[in-house]
Amino acid sequence: MPVHELEKSFQQKIDNEVKIEPKDWMPDAYRKTNIRQISQHAHSEIVGMLPEGNWISRAPSLKRKAILLAKVQDEGGHGLYLYSAAETLGMSREEMINDLHSGKAKYSSIFNYPTLTWADIGAIGWLVDGAAIMNQVMLTRTSYGPYARAMVRICKEESFHQRQGFEILLVLSRGTAEQKGMCQDAINRWWWPSLMMFGPKDSESTNSDQSMKWKIKRKTNDELRQNFVDMIAEQIKVLGMKLPDDKLKWNESKKHYDFGEINWDEFWQVVKGNGPCNKQRLDARKKAWENGEWVREAAAAHAKKRAERQKEKAA
Amino acid sequence: MNVIRKFYYGDIPEDKTGGTIVSKETKTDWPLWEVFIRSKQGLDHKHAGSLHAADAQMAIENARDVYTRRMEGVSIWVVESKYIHASNPEEAGELYEPAVDKIYRHPTFYNLPDEVNHM
């Protein structure tokens, strides 16, 4: 079949909501876009463990420690689901990890911000995971089968993350004046970076059109961001806290909240690697990889020995 | 140009020839395993996903950690991905063609009087 015929039948499948599976023919650009998006998503889950891991040993109670451990372990699991999905497109795990370590592959910029107080762990669960869920719920319907399936699994697990985050803040919001202050401060610092998680404005996003046509994405950055603002602007009332935006206001005619302008200079600075923790995060990942070298080697050696022993037994 | 790539098994592209992205890795990594989970006694094992592990024992232990953190399983099967053979989607037409015109294999093909219609 000539290429344009293949492309036509490919687009037809997408239009008819038929999922694309690994063995199916797909345009190179579709494969590439998915590899890029899924692997960067995987990297985000893995790097995302770092800011939270920072608080595991300092969580205020045994209960909170156990919860945070479970959450961070989930993020590791999510990274693995996604790496596996990306591998079905033909890129090896090791290459993806190399690309992360060399800086060639990006991860979500949000993880380049520091976690200064315990309230940050609440704000991350509520805002950062909340923003991620917005995106991920959409992606359960993405056109590439393995990606969609990974997202279904992830979404099931994520809702606990957001709820535990909100609960941390709820407890603080009902606490002492100092705890309330801590709660508000964390919200102040995490609000704008959370909005940036949805990416550049639609008018400036280069990959969006094609991704929509291929149903890799099903909502635009701005649509998702608006949904998120509408949700959080209501939820914050329960906390009795304020979002740090004077322009935040319900717009009756649009049936949406209006909100202020994001600091795009900051966004691009962090993307380019000049965020508060970019270097620290990458260094931590590289160190973990290097320090794990002997474990990987030992496991391989052990497996080899065991296989040989079994062969001897059989002989 | 050969645009139709033949893949070994469903989820694992042969020789890792992923379009223009050609794997440069030569070092042998831990092999890839496919994981199947039985969610409760009486149900089939169902494909849950894949993971890397040095051997079967480690694959089962990793599968426990990755796919059953919330009691999703009571039994795990793992098999190295390279041992799975899969049908080719390009040949789906011919492969399933024999079933297409045999609607009499379905119970709804038979119109029966109302009295026995719950048969």
Contacts between the chains, C-beta under 8 A, distances in Angstrom:
chain1	res1	chain2	res2	distance
A	1	B	3	7.9
A	1	B	4	7.5
A	3	B	1	7.6
A	3	B	3	5.5
A	6	B	3	6.3
A	6	B	4	8.0
A	21	B	10	6.8
A	21	B	89	7.1
A	22	B	7	6.7
A	22	B	10	5.7
A	22	B	11	4.9
A	22	B	12	7.7
A	22	B	13	7.0
A	23	B	7	4.7
A	23	B	10	5.4
A	23	B	86	6.8
A	23	B	88	6.9
A	23	B	89	5.2
A	24	B	89	5.3
A	25	B	3	7.0
A	25	B	4	6.2
A	25	B	5	7.6
A	25	B	90	7.7
A	26	B	19	7.9
A	28	B	19	4.1
A	28	B	20	5.2
A	31	B	18	6.0
A	31	B	19	4.4
A	31	B	21	7.2
A	32	B	19	6.6
A	32	B	20	6.8
A	32	B	21	6.6
A	35	B	18	7.0
A	35	B	21	6.3
A	70	B	69	7.8
A	73	B	65	7.8
A	73	B	69	7.0
A	74	B	69	7.1
A	77	B	65	7.5
A	77	B	66	5.2
A	77	B	69	6.7
A	80	B	51	6.3
A	80	B	66	5.4
A	81	B	49	6.1
A	81	B	66	7.6
A	84	B	49	5.6
A	84	B	50	4.7
A	84	B	51	6.6
A	87	B	11	7.8
A	87	B	12	7.7
A	87	B	32	7.2
A	87	B	50	7.6
A	88	B	10	8.0
A	88	B	11	4.4
A	88	B	12	7.0
A	88	B	13	7.4
A	89	B	13	7.3
A	89	B	18	5.3
A	89	B	21	7.8
A	90	B	13	4.2
A	90	B	16	5.2
A	90	B	17	6.3
A	90	B	18	1.8
A	90	B	19	6.7
A	90	B	21	5.9
A	90	B	23	7.0
A	91	B	16	7.4
A	91	B	18	5.9
A	91	B	21	5.6
A	91	B	23	6.8
A	92	B	16	6.1
A	92	B	23	5.1
A	92	B	25	4.9
A	92	B	29	6.9
A	93	B	29	6.7
A	93	B	52	6.3
A	94	B	25	5.3
A	94	B	27	7.2
A	94	B	29	5.7
A	95	B	23	6.3
A	95	B	24	6.9
A	95	B	25	5.9
A	146	B	11	6.8
A	149	B	49	7.8
A	150	B	49	7.4
A	153	B	49	7.7
A	157	B	69	7.9
A	157	B	70	7.5
A	296	B	30	7.3
A	299	B	30	7.3
A	299	B	54	4.0
A	299	B	55	7.9
A	299	B	58	6.4
A	300	B	30	6.7
A	300	B	54	5.2
A	302	B	54	6.8
A	302	B	55	7.6
A	303	B	54	3.8
A	303	B	55	3.7
A	303	B	58	7.2
A	306	B	55	6.2
A	306	B	57	7.9
A	307	B	55	7.1
